[in-house]
Amino acid sequence: MSGVKKRFIAGAVCPACSQMDTIRMFEEDGVPHRECVNCGYADTLDARGNSVPKELTTRVNAPKPVAAKVQRGQTVQFFPNPRLKKDS
């Protein structure tokens, strides 16, 4: 077991699904977190109790796309570009 004590907050309303009494709070390394047991919403709180926004995904911090792999023995067919006509 992780040893993290999670406690429900009476009267708390989930910001995502608007259900009451489904939010539980816990701390990891002194940082407060909350999560909804109904919809799975989770966030981190700052020292004043405000939600800390997650970093927006940009082209700089986004995971790099994985190139499709061609399996050995697989046939790949290329078609000429019809816009590039050779003059005879």
C-alpha positions in Angstrom: 0.0 0.0 0.0 1.2 3.5 -0.8 0.6 4.9 2.7 -1.1 8.1 1.3 -4.1 8.9 3.4 -7.0 10.1 1.2 -10.0 11.8 2.9 -13.4 12.8 1.5 -14.3 16.5 1.7 -18.0 16.9 2.9 -20.0 19.2 0.6 -17.3 19.6 -2.0 -18.5 19.7 -5.6 -16.5 18.3 -8.5 -15.6 21.0 -11.0 -15.9 18.5 -13.9 -19.1 16.4 -13.2 -20.8 18.7 -10.6 -21.4 15.8 -8.2 -21.4 16.6 -4.5 -19.4 14.5 -1.9 -17.2 12.7 -4.5 -14.0 14.7 -4.0 -11.2 13.3 -1.9 -8.0 15.1 -0.9 -4.5 13.8 -0.3 -0.9 15.0 -0.1 2.1 13.7 -1.9 5.5 15.2 -0.9 3.7 18.0 0.9 1.7 19.0 -2.3 -2.1 18.8 -1.9 -4.1 17.0 -4.6 -7.8 16.3 -5.1 -9.6 13.8 -7.2 -13.2 12.8 -8.0 -14.1 9.2 -7.5 -17.1 9.6 -9.8 -15.6 10.9 -13.0 -11.8 10.6 -12.4 -11.1 14.4 -12.5 -7.8 15.2 -10.7 -5.7 18.3 -10.1 -3.1 19.8 -7.9 -3.6 22.7 -5.5 -1.3 25.6 -4.6 -0.7 27.0 -1.1 -3.8 29.1 -1.2 -6.0 26.1 -2.3 -6.4 27.2 -5.9 -6.2 24.7 -8.7 -2.8 24.7 -10.5 -3.4 24.7 -14.3 -1.7 22.0 -16.3 0.8 23.1 -18.9 -0.9 23.5 -22.3 0.4 21.1 -25.0 2.4 23.0 -27.6 4.7 21.9 -30.4 7.7 22.3 -28.0 6.4 20.1 -25.1 4.3 17.7 -27.1 5.4 14.1 -27.4 7.1 13.4 -30.8 4.9 11.3 -33.2 6.1 7.8 -33.8 6.9 7.0 -37.5 5.1 4.1 -38.9 7.3 1.1 -39.3 7.4 -1.0 -42.5 7.7 -4.6 -41.7 10.3 -6.7 -43.4 8.9 -8.3 -46.6 6.0 -5.8 -46.7 5.4 -4.3 -50.2 5.3 -0.5 -50.4 4.0 1.0 -53.7 4.8 4.5 -54.7 2.6 6.4 -57.2 4.0 9.2 -59.5 2.7 12.7 -58.7 0.2 13.6 -61.5 1.0 17.3 -61.1 4.6 16.7 -62.2 4.3 15.9 -65.9 7.4 15.4 -67.9 7.6 17.3 -71.2 8.6 15.0 -74.0 
